[in-house]
Amino acid sequence: MAQYEILPERTRIWADARSSLHPIHVETAGLTGVLEADIVGGTVRLGLPTHIELEVERLQSHNSLIDMDLRRRLEARKYKHIKGDLKSAAPLGGLHLRLKGDLSIHGVVRSLAVDVRARVVGEDQVEVEGEKVIDMRDFGLTPPRFLGFRVEPTVKVRARLVAQRKSWKGEGKESSQVPEPAARGARQHSQPGG
């Protein structure tokens, strides 16, 4: 499998919650991380290790009162990132996969599964898109409630990420990484008598 680097400027996270007054909508870019993937016959296969992160400070609803309360509840200074680690990926047919992994929010890690669509979107680029409803209480968070305003505990999160295949020296772009077989060969030649 090849390693792909997530392009933060081309990612999007959307989160939608209901409240007693009006819907709350959060949208942000800036997801970072790496994923392992193969493209076989135009189909994207994801593998391990795959890791993603998002800075909590990037979560903004454009309502300063809600944003301030959200950061306080998430303890953004202590838990600076929301993190995800893929544990398995199973094909569902066509472009669809079922991903299982760990999601860390507010220092609490929960295992979950999500169905996604993965496809090739450009030269050496893949896109992965999916959505999941999560319950804030599963991560030790109490939904916001103040001045007669209360937020429902469930949040629908949708994510779209685009990742670019990392290339090695000699492929047109330079990388500080060396493919494992080449690295082994270099180590063997550097040994005395090798």
ZIWOHU-V868096 format. One line per field, one symbol per residue. phi: phi as a letter, one per 40 degrees, with the letter a starting at -180 (. if undefined). psi: psi as a letter, one per 30 degrees, with the letter a starting at -180 (. if undefined). burial: + if it has 16 or more other ideal C-beta (glycine too) atoms within 10 Angstrom, else -. A space follows every 10 residues. Layout:
phi->???
psi->???
burial->???
//
This chain:
phi->.bcbbccdcb cabbbbbbbc bacbbbbabh cbhbbbabbb fgbcbcabcb bbaacdcccb bgbdcccccc ccccfdccbc bcbbbcbabb cbhgccbbbb abbbbggbbb cabacbbbac bacgbbbbba aacbbdccbg bcddaafgbb bcccbcbbbb bbbbccbcdg bhbbbccbdd cccccccccc cdgc
psi->llkkkkjefg lkkkkklklf elkkkkklag klallklkjj hfkkkkakkk kllkkeffjk fgjeeeeeee eeefhfeeif kkkkkkelkk kfkbgkljkk akkjkhgkkk klkkklkklk fajgklkkkl lkklkeffgg kkkkjkhgkk kkfkkjkkkk kkkkkkllkf gflkkflkke eeeeeeeeff kkg.
burial->-+++-+-+-+ +-+-+++--- ---+-+-+-+ +++-+++-+- ---+-+---+ ++++-+--+- +----+--++ --++-+--+- ++++++--+- ----+-+-+- +-++++---- ---+-+-++- -----+++-+ -+-+-+--+- +-++------ +-+-+-+-++ ++++++---- ---------- ---------- ----
//
